[in-house]
């Protein structure tokens, strides 16, 4: 089935791109940790337990990822002002700068590759892809 083939190509491309972005942010950054770091960079501080729920992984795996990100200087822990017993994790200013630079580079790259698509084609593609994702989320 062609849809399955094309989705497979897209998945492989996304995995490769995530790996490239992770390496661009820091040579030792793992792709799975990149996703969490990017989320923190976009959404701000949160408890590690919230991140574990968000990414549907166990607290031990989150703890290891956070420790790795802290060691790389990309994440910092601070005390939760609402609960002194808990801590928040957040992307460092340096990490946010790196993430922003990587995202800008990727947007320029995409703009170059899709420059022969008109606005209506891009909107149609986004709409159909969104509908596809919604259909899969219902299962």
C-alpha positions as a Python dict, from the first residue, in 0.01 Angstrom:
ca = {
    (1, 'X'): (0, 0, 0),
    (2, 'X'): (146, 334, -105),
    (3, 'X'): (29, 520, 208),
    (4, 'X'): (217, 275, 429),
    (5, 'X'): (532, 314, 218),
    (6, 'X'): (517, 695, 225),
    (7, 'X'): (453, 704, 599),
    (8, 'X'): (750, 469, 644),
    (9, 'X'): (970, 707, 445),
    (10, 'X'): (845, 999, 658),
    (11, 'X'): (915, 810, 983),
    (12, 'X'): (1269, 724, 874),
    (13, 'X'): (1326, 1086, 770),
    (14, 'X'): (1192, 1220, 1101),
    (15, 'X'): (1419, 983, 1297),
    (16, 'X'): (1720, 1096, 1094),
    (17, 'X'): (1631, 1464, 1133),
    (18, 'X'): (1588, 1427, 1511),
    (19, 'X'): (1932, 1267, 1529),
    (20, 'X'): (2083, 1548, 1322),
    (21, 'X'): (1916, 1814, 1533),
    (22, 'X'): (2030, 1649, 1854),
    (23, 'X'): (2389, 1643, 1729),
    (24, 'X'): (2364, 2008, 1619),
    (25, 'X'): (2255, 2111, 1969),
    (26, 'X'): (2532, 1907, 2135),
    (27, 'X'): (2752, 1628, 1992),
    (28, 'X'): (2669, 1398, 2285),
    (29, 'X'): (2294, 1464, 2295),
    (30, 'X'): (2082, 1153, 2239),
    (31, 'X'): (1778, 1186, 2007),
    (32, 'X'): (1529, 1084, 2280),
    (33, 'X'): (1674, 1345, 2512),
    (34, 'X'): (1658, 1602, 2232),
    (35, 'X'): (1281, 1564, 2212),
    (36, 'X'): (1243, 1627, 2584),
    (37, 'X'): (1486, 1920, 2573),
    (38, 'X'): (1299, 2075, 2280),
    (39, 'X'): (972, 2040, 2471),
    (40, 'X'): (1124, 2204, 2779),
    (41, 'X'): (1267, 2481, 2564),
    (42, 'X'): (926, 2552, 2417),
    (43, 'X'): (704, 2505, 2723),
    (44, 'X'): (924, 2605, 3015),
    (45, 'X'): (996, 2448, 3353),
    (46, 'X'): (811, 2138, 3470),
    (47, 'X'): (846, 1854, 3712),
    (48, 'X'): (1021, 1545, 3581),
    (49, 'X'): (710, 1343, 3670),
    (50, 'X'): (505, 1560, 3431),
    (51, 'X'): (762, 1499, 3156),
    (52, 'X'): (742, 1124, 3223),
    (53, 'X'): (366, 1133, 3173),
    (54, 'X'): (394, 1358, 2868),
    (55, 'X'): (639, 1127, 2693),
    (56, 'X'): (481, 809, 2830),
    (57, 'X'): (804, 675, 2977),
    (58, 'X'): (887, 560, 3326),
    (59, 'X'): (1031, 791, 3589),
    (60, 'X'): (1363, 603, 3589),
    (61, 'X'): (1416, 673, 3219),
    (62, 'X'): (1327, 1041, 3269),
    (63, 'X'): (1565, 1059, 3563),
    (64, 'X'): (1849, 923, 3347),
    (65, 'X'): (1765, 1162, 3062),
    (66, 'X'): (1753, 1459, 3298),
    (67, 'X'): (2086, 1362, 3456),
    (68, 'X'): (2239, 1332, 3106),
    (69, 'X'): (2100, 1673, 3005),
    (70, 'X'): (2224, 1833, 3328),
    (71, 'X'): (2571, 1683, 3271),
    (72, 'X'): (2572, 1837, 2921),
    (73, 'X'): (2476, 2177, 3062),
    (74, 'X'): (2148, 2182, 2870),
    (75, 'X'): (1903, 2145, 3161),
    (76, 'X'): (1902, 2281, 3512),
    (77, 'X'): (1707, 2184, 3822),
    (78, 'X'): (1547, 2443, 4046),
    (79, 'X'): (1329, 2418, 4351),
    (80, 'X'): (956, 2417, 4279),
    (81, 'X'): (820, 2739, 4433),
    (82, 'X'): (484, 2568, 4492),
    (83, 'X'): (636, 2267, 4672),
    (84, 'X'): (978, 2299, 4829),
    (85, 'X'): (1020, 1920, 4833),
    (86, 'X'): (998, 1898, 4453),
    (87, 'X'): (1218, 2035, 4179),
    (88, 'X'): (1155, 2171, 3833),
    (89, 'X'): (1361, 2100, 3525),
    (90, 'X'): (1414, 2359, 3256),
    (91, 'X'): (1627, 2417, 2950),
    (92, 'X'): (1924, 2643, 3011),
    (93, 'X'): (1952, 2971, 2822),
    (94, 'X'): (2234, 2819, 2617),
    (95, 'X'): (2014, 2521, 2525),
    (96, 'X'): (1730, 2750, 2417),
    (97, 'X'): (1970, 2947, 2197),
    (98, 'X'): (2099, 2628, 2036),
    (99, 'X'): (1746, 2491, 1987),
    (100, 'X'): (1637, 2818, 1827),
    (101, 'X'): (1933, 2818, 1588),
    (102, 'X'): (1865, 2456, 1487),
    (103, 'X'): (1494, 2527, 1431),
    (104, 'X'): (1570, 2836, 1220),
    (105, 'X'): (1817, 2640, 1008),
    (106, 'X'): (1560, 2363, 955),
    (107, 'X'): (1288, 2614, 858),
    (108, 'X'): (1517, 2771, 598),
    (109, 'X'): (1605, 2426, 464),
    (110, 'X'): (1235, 2332, 440),
    (111, 'X'): (1149, 2664, 273),
    (112, 'X'): (1413, 2594, 7),
    (113, 'X'): (1285, 2240, -57),
    (114, 'X'): (919, 2347, -72),
    (115, 'X'): (963, 2676, -256),
    (116, 'X'): (773, 2541, -559),
    (117, 'X'): (467, 2458, -344),
    (118, 'X'): (210, 2734, -327),
    (119, 'X'): (38, 2834, -3),
    (120, 'X'): (-277, 2640, -91),
    (121, 'X'): (-83, 2316, -148),
    (122, 'X'): (98, 2354, 184),
    (123, 'X'): (-229, 2424, 365),
    (124, 'X'): (-397, 2124, 198),
    (125, 'X'): (-106, 1898, 293),
    (126, 'X'): (-113, 2019, 655),
    (127, 'X'): (-491, 1973, 671),
    (128, 'X'): (-482, 1619, 530),
    (129, 'X'): (-187, 1522, 750),
    (130, 'X'): (-372, 1661, 1053),
    (131, 'X'): (-682, 1461, 959),
    (132, 'X'): (-466, 1147, 922),
    (133, 'X'): (-312, 1204, 1267),
    (134, 'X'): (-656, 1264, 1424),
    (135, 'X'): (-786, 940, 1274),
    (136, 'X'): (-494, 744, 1419),
    (137, 'X'): (-537, 907, 1761),
    (138, 'X'): (-892, 771, 1783),
    (139, 'X'): (-774, 411, 1798),
}
